[in-house]
């Protein structure tokens, strides 16, 4: 459920489910994986933002070339 709500953009609901999962099974591999998905490491967040900006620039350049 955590990953589902995170994918929908409902970060607070995802965090609520994650806290419940963490109380139930704190050392379970799925709990650890879910934490990495909901709260990605710093370098993953930076790379994701960079990739998004590069995609936006490429899209803008493509639009300018077609007009």
C-alpha positions, 0 to 999 in steps of 0.5 A, a space after each residue: 500500500 505504501 508504494 501504491 500511494 507513493 506512486 499516486 503522489 499521496 506522500 502523506 498516506 504512503 508515510 502513514 502506511 510505512 510507519 504502520 509497516 515499520 511497527 509491525 515488521 521493522 526488519 523485514 526486507 519489504 519494509 527496508 525496500 519500501 523505505 528506499 522507495 518512499 524516502 530515496 537516498 540523497 544521490 537518487 533524489 539529485 539524479 532524478 531531478 537532474 534527469 527530469 530537468 534534462 528531459 524538460 530541456 530536450 522537450 523544449 528544444 524539440 518543440 522549438 525545432 518543430 515550430 
